[in-house]
Amino acid sequence: MSSTIGINKICEWCGKEFIAHKCTTCYCSKRCSEHAYKSLRREAHAKKENLITQEKKEDKKKPLGNYFTPRQCAVLLGIGKSSVYRCLAEGLIPCIRLKGKTLISRASIDKMFENPPEYIKRENIGANITSLLDTVITRKNANKSRIYLLGTSFGAQGGWCILSQYPDLFAVAQLASAAPKRYTLENVVKTPIYFTLGGNDIDKASKYESDIKSIQDAGGEIVFTILPGLNHQQACDAAYTPESVSWLTKHKNK
Ligand SMILES: [Zn+2]
C-alpha cells in the first residue's frame, strides 16, 4: 500500500538506509532492484546447471540396461568407438537401428563370448600374400608368370613394401598415387614398375625424383608419369588406362 508516510528501510542490495513509501519495497533505487533481479536469475540458472551436472554424474554410475549404444559398448569392452563400428559393419556384433539410433543388446555381447571363434595368431602380411597367391594359382589355374601387383594410394604404399619383401613374385607392378617410401632399393629394382602421381597431389612428385633416379641407376625399369592437374583421388581414378594395361601385359616373369 502506497502512503505519504515515509518508512525507514535498509536496501537489500546496497545496504544503504532509505525512505520507502510501501512496506514491500526492498531496494533503494531502480538500479539496486535491477541488480538484485539479475543476481537472482543468475543464481537460479546456476542451480539448474548444477542439477543437470549432478544428474549426468548419477547417470554414469547407473548400471547399463539391457540395450546400449555403440559408445557405451566401446566403454564396456574397453575398445575404441571406431572398432565397435567396424565390428558392427562386419556383423561381428549384432545390432539393430531404430530411427537412426544403433542399439546393441547385452545378451548378444555375452553370447559372443560364449562361442568365440578360434584364436588365430596374427601372421605377417607376406605369409598372407603368398598363401593367398598359392590358393588363387591352384584354384583358378592362374599363370604364375603373369602375376601383376596393382595398388592405388595406401594400397600402392603397401605395394612398395611388398616389392621390397618379394622381389621375385610379381611380373610387374603398377603403383599409383603413393610415392616410394620405406622400400629396399636392391629388391624393388627387380620388378618393372609403372608409377603415376597426380600433378596436384599434396605428395609432390619433385620430392621423389631422386628415388626414381636411384631405381633407374640401380638397373630398375620404371615408368614415371605425372598426371597434370589431378589431385590425389583423381589421379587414383585415372591411373589405369589402356596404355598402362598394355605396358603391364608386355611383361612376364621368367
Ligand atoms: Zn540500494
Boltz pocket constraint, residues with backbone or C-beta under 6 A from the ligand:
constraints:
  - pocket:
      binder: B
      contacts: [[A, 11], [A, 12], [A, 13], [A, 14], [A, 15], [A, 16], [A, 27], [A, 28], [A, 29], [A, 32]]
      max_distance: 6.0
